Structures are given as C-alpha cells and as structure tokens.
Amino acid sequence: MIEEKRSEFNLFLKDIGLAVQVLIPEKFSKARKYESPISFEVGIGMYDNKTNEYIGLGQRSEDADVLGIDVKEVIKYQTLEKQLVA
C-alpha cells in the first residue's frame, strides 16, 4: 500500500515537473551521528529526453537569481524551451 502511494506521488511530481532530491550521508557507526548534514532540495526535475531517466535538479532559476538576472524571464525562456523539445 505504501509503495503504491509513493509511486503515485512520484508520478505526480514528475508530471508537474518537480523533483525532490535527498542526500543522506553514510553512517560509519551506529553510535555516531551522520558525518555531514542530511540535505533536501526541491526543484525542477531534469530528465533525459531519450531514456526518460532522472538526471538531476535544474537550478537555472537559482543561478539566475544569484547573478542578478530577472528570474521571471529565465522561467519564461525555460518554458518555451521545454515546449520546443516536447
């Protein structure tokens, strides 16, 4: 039941273009905490056009914001680009 719901949720996220990426570092001993913090990232998922495999998170918007570029324009361009590929 849980696996079914998880699969449904994953397909929903993929359909709307979002991806959740979680990095859980390896624990070296049961007594110790994680060597580095657990990281969670949510963003636009990037998928290979041929194999449909997950590549990673698209961070174009975040990069544009850091560089002082208008994020709305970047998102608009990204949407047009996605429509051309599809």
N, C-alpha and C positions, 0 to 999 in steps of 0.2 A: 504494500500500500504506500509506504513512504517513498520507495524507489519510483513508483508510478507518478506520485505528486511531484517529486524532484525533477523527473523527466519532463513533465508538463510545464513546470516553472522554467526550466532551461530552454525549452522550445519557445515559450512566451517571450523570454528575454531576447532570444536570438531573432524572433520575428520583429520585435520593435527596435532591434539594433543595439541593445545594451549587453554589456558583459560585466561579470563580477569576477575579479581575479583575487585570489587569496594566496599569500605566500606564508606557509607555516614552516619555519626552520626545523631542522632535525634536532632532536634532543639527544645529547650524548650520554646522559644517565637519567634514570627515573627520579633521582633525588634533586637534580638541578632543574632550574627553570630554563626556558629557551635561551639560547646563546644570544639571539637578536630578537627584536620585537616582531610579532605577527603583523603583516601588513595587508590591508584590504583596499582594493581600488575598484572603482566603478566607472565605466566609460563606454565609449562607442566601440563595439567589437569589430575587429578586422578578420575577415575570412578569405581564404584562398578561393579565387573565382572558379578554378578547375576542380579542386578536390573538396571544396566546401569545409576545409579544416580550419579550426580556430588558429589564428596567427598571434594575436595579442590585442592589447588595447590601443585604440587610436588616440593619440594625445595631441593632435594638431591644434585643437581649441586651447588647451592649456599652454602649449608652446606660444601660440599667438598672443595670449594674454600677457605672458611674461615678457614678450618682445614689444608689447605696446601696440599690437595690431588689433584692428576692430574685429572682435570675436564673431559678431553677427555676420560680417562679410565672409569670414572664413567658413562658418557653418553653411551659409548660402552657397558658396562655391563647392563645399564638400557634398551638399545635397545634389547639386547639379551634376557633379562628377559621378555620384552613385547612380543617378538616373541614366546617364550615358552608358555606363558599364552594363546595367541590367537589361 
